[in-house]
Amino acid sequence: MTKRFFSTLCLALLATVTTIWIVACQPNTAPTTNSTSPTSAATSTATTTSSGGGGVKDTLRLGALLPITGDLSSIGAPMIKSIDFLVETVNKCGGVLGKPITYIKEDDRTDPPAGAEAMTKLVKVDNVGAVVGSFASSVSTAALAISVPNKVLQISPGSTSPVFTERAKKGEFNGYWYRTAPPDTYQALALANLAYKKGARKVATLVINNDYGVGFEKSFVAAFEKLGGTIVNKNKPTRYDPKATTFEAEAKGAFGSKPDAVAAILYPDSGGAVIKAAFEQGLTKDVKILLTDGVKTEDFPKLIGNTPEGKLILAGAIGTVPGADGKSLDTFTKAFKEKTGQDLGAFVPHSYDAAALIAIAAEAAKDGTGEGIKSKIREVANAPGQEVSDVCEAIKLVKDGKDIDYQGASGNVDLDEYGDVKGSYDVWEVQPDGKIKVIDRVSP
């Protein structure tokens, strides 16, 4: 057997062992099964070599780990396009460290084992210094167990579980974890305020059984009770397994107590099946459905379907999503539309800003390693410094030794010591034709 064969075999065994360990340690995560290796795409002529991870000093090797397929793919695919757009933009204006960004993207399939396997490849084979990802909090949890020990910086545009803040406060990430979307401790407050404002006083919770769902649920319950409301299923919370095939019991657990509203923290495919099961049991009548960022896609109402009268089951449902209000939002929106032909989806500006911060920090550090990027990322994201929203201008300024305060498309992206940002939230509503319309904005 050849030396190359043994190298490939060792890598495969490493990915498998890591995946098994990650799954065993997942908190509040439904059982999952092993997956085959995700496909990847690299945008570079640079040679990819096996290494111990952590990136290389003279080149920015950037990874993306997002759901191109799986339960969150309808939201994840546009997020990938925004990173594609950032890399193309930066490479056209001279790249980072005098070279084009080497860009490798992986599909995590909205699945923790697949995400762990993909992160292992990004770290051990592709030798990236930083990764934008993941979206699902459970996948980011799996990936962090690989990225942090290998000194690879990970910045998520959408993993919003409060668990990450708690772990960062304990020093578990050593500064290698950030996110450009605010944690659900804030969104839960915003959703609780929205529910109370709409007249709901008795609310049931229905959540996906993983870090995202359970973390959001706990924050929402505390916030809603503080407002004076009652959680009718608090003593027996309804948490569904996304791998299940039937959801009648979960639907009855959330809707059966005749609440004023149900706060549904879902992923699209599996969550849609729960809502549909509740409708088929006649449980959704006169119950307001409150949704969140995980299902803000026009595919979601279509997935649930219509009433016998031909009306959308989900028409009138309202939800919250981290809003985008950055100084460069209008410019980015126009440029993204011209490039892709698509309007902005949820977390698209946050994905662009995550990749932008990595590129600017690498240039500021004159170092493409995770350690180098980590040393400068908060410095380029936060005041003091010259406010700048154009990424190419930002790279030029830091290359010249200037202090900057990057103002993103998603917001000011000020990163605190735990890797978090703050933000406001858009209120969106499912229209009778299935379109999603932003109708208001709420703050925590």
Secondary structure, DSSP 8 states (H G I E B T S, - for coil): --HHHHHHHHHHHHHHHHHHHHHHT-TT-----------EEEE-SS-----SSS-BTTB-EEEEEE-SSSTTHHHHHHHHHHHHHHHHHHHHTT-BTTB--EEEEEE-TT-HHHHHHHHHHHHHTS--SEEEE-SSHHHHHHHHHHHTTTT-EEEESS---THHHHHHHTT-STT-EEESS--HHHHHHHHHHHHHHTT--EEEEEEESSHHHHHHHHHHHHHHHHTT-EETTTTS-EEE-TT-S--HHHHHHHHTT--SEEEEE--HHHHHHHHHHHHHTT--TT-EEEE-GGG-STHHHHHH-B-TTS-BTTTT-EEEEE----TTHHHHHHHHHHHHS----TTHHHHHHHHHHHHHHHHHHT--SHHHHHHHHHHHHSSSSEEE--HHHHHHHHHTT--EEE--SSS-----TTS-----EEEEEE-TTS-EEEEEEE--
